[in-house]
Amino acid sequence: MALTDTAIRNAKPSGKPSGDKITDGDGMYLLVKQTSDGIGKYWRMDYRIDGKRKTLSLGTYPAVSLTKARKRRQEARGQLADGIDPAADKREKKQARIIAAGAQFEVIGRDWLKTSSSERGEETQKRVESWFERDVFPFIGKTPIGDLGPADILNLMKRMEKRDIIDSMRRVLGYISKVFRLAMVMGLTDRDPTIGVADQLKQREEGHFAAITDPAKVAPLLRAIYGYEGHIVTRSALKLMPLLFQRPHMVREAEWTEFDLDAAVWTIPAEKMKMSIDHIVPLPTQAVAIFRELESITGHGKYLFASHRAGRPMSDNTINAALRALGYSGSEMTGHGFRAMARTILDEVLGERVDLIEHQLAHTVKDPNGRAYNRTAHLPARRAMMQRWADYLDKLRAGAEILKFGTRNEA
C-alpha cells in the first residue's frame, strides 16, 4: 500500500532496535527509528544489481518529502534500467566533487555530517553541526585534509581548552577523527592526525559536579530549560531540578505515594536517604503546578518520571543528556550542579539562613547542643524560603533585575 503524508507524520517506532519499515512500493520504504532525541524517519530503497542486494539512501523526512523521495526512486530505477548502480554512482559523484574542491577539510567534514546524521538524533545533530561551524571550520576548514597534521589539531583543541569546555573539546576531537577516517577510506589521506592529541589535553577533574552559580548565567539556563522540546516527563524533571535542588536520583526515583499535593509536601522515605530519616521537602506553588500537570500523564503508575520501560524510573543519565541537548557540556552544568547553584545563590545573593538551606539539601544540621534537628525543624520557615526561591527563579527567567547581596532573612 502506497504511503500518504498523514501516515508518514503519524508513524511511530514499535521499539525494535532495527526500526520499522513502512513500504511505498518499488523497493522504497520509510525507516522509522527511536533516537536519543525523538523519532527519526529515513527514506531507503532496496534493489538488486549483478545478483547482489543493496540499499540506497534517499534522504531524511521531513527534509525530503514523500514527493521528492518518489522522484529520487524514479531516477534510481532509471539508472538500474541502464545497468548503473545508483549507490555507486552517488559515491563516485560525491568523491569527484570533493576532489574538484581541493579535498578541503570543510568539504569532507560537511559530507561526513550529512552521511552520518542518521546515527544521531535531531538535537544532537544540531549540536555537532554547531561545534563544527564555530570551533572547527573557521580554523582548518579551507586546508586540504592531507596537509593537516597533529600540531594543527592540537592547536585547534587548545582554543577550546582555554574556554574550559573540556567535555565538548573531547567530543569534537572524536568527531574530527571520524572525518579523517572517512577521508582515508576515500583515498584522500593516509593518516588520522588526531591520534595522540588527547594525551596532550587537559583532563576533566573527577569528583566535581559542574554547576552554574552566577545569576546572570542561570537566567539563560532557565529559559533554555523552559524551551526544551523533548518529552514532557523529561521537561518536567528539568524544571523541577532548580526549583527543589534535590539529588538527581531522588528526583528520578520519586514515587506518587510520597506526595501530598494538597498540602504541598514531598516526603522522601528514610530508606532512600543517606541519613536514614525521612526528608520533608516543602513545595512552592510553581512545583505543585508542574506536579499537577505531570499527574495526568504518569499518575496512574508508580513513578513520576517513568521510563519507556514499564515499571522503571527514567535513566540516571536523562537529565544530563537533556542538558547536553540544550547546549550545556558536562564541564558547564550537571544535574547534581543544581544543588550547588541553589546553595550558592540562596546564601550569597538572597541572604537566606544557612541552616534552612542545609535542611533543604538534606544535610545534617546540629542544634547548639550538638544534636541533629528533627525532620520537621523550621518547616514553616523552609516553606517560606522555598517560595521566595521559586519566585526569584521566575524573575531571573523573565529577565528581571538580578538581585545583589542582601540582608539575611531571619524568618
C-alpha positions, -999 to +999 in steps of 0.1 A: +000+000+000+014+034-010+023+059+017+004+091+025+017+123+041-006+117+070+007+082+076+042+094+075+036+122+100+019+098+124+044+069+120+059+058+153+085+032+161+075+000+178+108-002+197+126-027+175+164-019+175+165-021+137+135+002+133+102-003+114+099-003+076+068+012+060+068+004+023+057+026-005+064+002-034+092-004-060+117-011-032+112+022-014+103+024+023+103+047+053+126+035+081+112+047+114+135+045+144+137+058+180+167+080+186+180+096+218+163+129+208+130+116+194+118+098+163+140+095+131+124+089+097+147+079+068+139+071+032+155+040+018+153+019-014+163-017-017+174-030-051+194-058-068+222-054-093+247-080-105+229-105-083+236-085-051+211-069-028+219-032-020+202-003-002+202+033-014+197+063+010+171+087-004+172+113+024+156+120+057+120+131+063+107+159+066+137+175+048+130+151+019+092+150+013+073+120+000+071+135-034+108+142-035+116+107-023+095+092-050+113+113-076+146+101-064+133+065-065+123+070-101+157+084-110+174+054-094+152+029-112+161+047-144+198+042-137+192+005-129+175+001-162+207+014-179+228-010-158+241+017-135+244+011-097+227+042-082+246+039-049+280+035-065+272+064-089+263+086-060+296+078-042+316+085-073+300+118-080+304+129-044+341+120-044+346+138-077+331+170-061+354+167-032+385+163-053+374+192-075+372+213-044+407+205-034+398+179-008+394+207+018+387+196+053+354+215+054+341+198+022+348+164+037+336+174+071+302+185+057+300+153+038+305+133+070+280+155+089+254+147+063+260+110+057+263+102+094+233+122+105+210+092+107+232+079+136+222+109+158+190+124+170+179+158+156+191+178+187+225+160+188+230+167+151+223+204+156+248+205+184+275+187+164+270+210+134+272+240+157+306+228+171+320+224+135+307+258+124+320+276+155+351+257+166+364+238+135+357+251+100+368+287+107+403+275+116+411+244+094+381+242+070+400+256+039+431+235+044+435+204+022+428+174+045+461+157+036+481+187+047+468+187+083+490+173+110+488+166+147+501+201+156+472+217+137+446+196+155+463+202+189+462+240+183+425+237+174+417+218+206+438+242+227+414+270+216+385+251+232+405+242+262+411+278+270+373+282+273+373+254+298+348+233+278+366+201+284+338+176+276+329+194+244+365+196+234+370+158+237+338+151+218+348+174+190+382+157+187+364+123+183+342+137+155+372+152+137+388+118+139+358+103+121+361+129+093+398+118+088+387+082+087+362+090+060+390+108+041+412+077+044+385+054+030+381+078+001+418+077-006+423+114+002+448+110+031+467+081+046+466+091+083+445+103+112+464+131+128+441+132+159+458+101+173+478+110+204+463+146+206+441+137+236+471+128+257+483+165+255+449+180+266+436+189+300+418+161+318+384+167+335+386+169+372+369+139+388+346+141+418+335+176+409+299+183+397+299+213+373+275+240+383+264+274+371+262+297+402+263+332+386+227+345+384+235+362+351+242+327+336+214+310+355+188+332+337+195+318+301+198+283+315+163+286+329+150+300+297+166+271+278+150+246+302+115+261+297+122+260+259+132+223+259+112+205+233+118+169+244+093+146+262+071+163+288+083+139+315+119+149+309+109+186+306+091+184+339+121+169+357+143+196+342+121+223+355+119+208+390+157+203+394+165+240+401+132+246+420+137+218+445+175+211+442+173+175+455+198+148+445+191+137+409+185+101+418+159+112+444+140+131+417+141+104+390+131+077+416+103+098+431+070+079+436+035+093+437+029+078+471+055+102+485+035+133+476+006+152+492+000+179+466-029+194+486-005+200+515+023+209+491+047+184+507+071+157+493+082+132+520+112+111+509+112+080+530+141+071+553+152+041+533+160+063+504+180+088+524+217+087+534+209+096+570+181+070+573+154+095+583+125+109+563+133+141+544+104+166+540+105+189+510+081+218+511+068+225+476+065+261+462+033+267+442+053+265+409+064+230+417+029+219+427+017+232+393+043+211+375+034+180+395-003+185+388+004+186+350+026+155+353-001+137+373-023+135+343+004+117+324+022+093+348-002+095+379-016+060+371+018+044+376+044+041+404+070+067+393+065+104+385+093+102+359+086+069+344+108+053+318+096+039+285+103+005+301+073-004+321+077-002+359+110+016+359+120+053+365+139+073+339+175+066+333+201+082+356+216+099+325+184+115+313+188+149+330+224+153+319+216+142+284+188+168+283+213+195+294+237+184+267+208+187+242+203+223+254+240+230+246+254+227+282+285+205+283+294+183+313+321+209+323+294+236+325+264+221+342+252+187+356+220+175+372+238+174+405+250+210+399+216+224+406+223+218+443+254+239+442+236+266+422+208+269+449+233+266+478+254+295+465+227+319+454+204+313+484+233+321+507+254+347+489+228+365+468+195+362+486+210+360+521+189+331+533+197+314+566+224+287+561+207+262+584+175+264+564+194+258+532+212+229+547+179+214+558+166+217+523+197+200+509+191+171+534+224+178+551+226+171+588+221+202+609+230+202+646+214+223+674+235+243+699+239+211+720+252+191+691+220+171+684+206+167+650+173+187+644+143+165+638+128+162+603+101+190+609+125+216+622+118+251+609+094+236+583+073+269+581+105+289+576+118+265+550+085+266+532+087+305+530+123+302+518+114+278+490+086+301+478+110+331+478+135+309+458+109+298+432+097+334+428+133+346+424+139+320+396+108+332+378+122+367+379+155+355+366+139+336+338+117+366+328+148+388+326+141+409+358+169+427+375+193+404+392+193+408+430+225+418+447+239+406+480+212+415+506+202+414+542+198+379+556+162+367+561+156+356+597+121+342+592 
